[in-house]
Amino acid sequence: MALPDFTMRQLLEAGVHFGHRTYRWNPKMAPYLYGAHNGIHIIDLQQTVPMLHRALEALRDTAAAGGRVLFVGTKRQAQEAIADAARRAGQHFVHHRWLGGMLTNWKTISVSIARLKELDANAEQGEQSGLTKKERLHLEREREKLERSLGGIKDMGGLPDILFVIDTNKEEIAIEEARRLGIPVVAVLDSNSSPAGIAFPIPGNDDASRAINLYCELAAQAVLNGIRTQMAQTGDIGEAAEIPGEAEAAPREENSLGRGPRRGRKQDEGRKQEPEMVAAESPDGQ
């Protein structure tokens, strides 16, 4: 079963090796750090490459076994990339806000999902025509609120089999819920993160948009490869057949690998934008 291709140079171009300022680090990440430059920790990409490979294998194998993959990333830089990747891979996502109990209290969450589907169906069938303007506005606001929070998981149908997470600090509640339920987690770990409880860690910058886009592109493609394998094994499609969503993912890969224009990239607090010369002093240049 194939995995999406990536190289050390692509990681460098996306800024995966840039950590946070040294005073913001988490000592548990020490084994994954190459050193520091101008007060910024540099992540050891010699370790990132094989660990990213193992993480993609886990996503691919889960999809190949028919499992559900939940993409999680609620920080501003990750929201669009997380949602796009999950949709292209035919999977599920949380990109607005993680609701406490989204996994551990799935029964209650399912009730809210059922309500969202009911509101969607009513809107499609025009069953709000007999309501007053105020009543229609109230229902529309309710539907929009539920859609923001649960729209990405309304078709999940049950607990996920694996999580793909951007920023473990931001998504600590999701990770804790997954840990309690024994759900493995694939996660990007920056220099200020903790690897505790992460089954498949990926040491790397979790703030730069280009890096996040790269992770999400690779994760989506790994899942699609797994789905292709599953469908080929069950006889649903041939090896050469096109999987829905796969064609959409390919054109975006060029920009996500750092060769496209930079749009609206902002540095996280405490992270310094380093000059290009740093790349030459990274692990790839040894």
ZISUL-V457021 format. One record per run of one state. SS is the DSSP state (H for helix, E for strand, C for the rest). FROM is the first residue (numbers start at 1). LEN is the number of residues. Records with the same first field share a line. If there is no record, write none. Layout:
SS: FROM-LEN + FROM-LEN
This chain:
C: 1-7 + 14-4 + 25-2 + 38-2 + 44-1 + 65-4 + 73-3 + 89-3 + 95-11 + 126-7 + 151-11 + 167-5 + 182-2 + 190-10 + 204-5 + 235-11 + 260-17 + 281-2 + 286-1
H: 8-6 + 22-3 + 27-6 + 45-20 + 76-13 + 106-20 + 133-18 + 172-10 + 209-26 + 246-14 + 277-4 + 283-3
E: 18-4 + 33-5 + 40-4 + 69-4 + 92-3 + 162-5 + 184-6 + 200-4
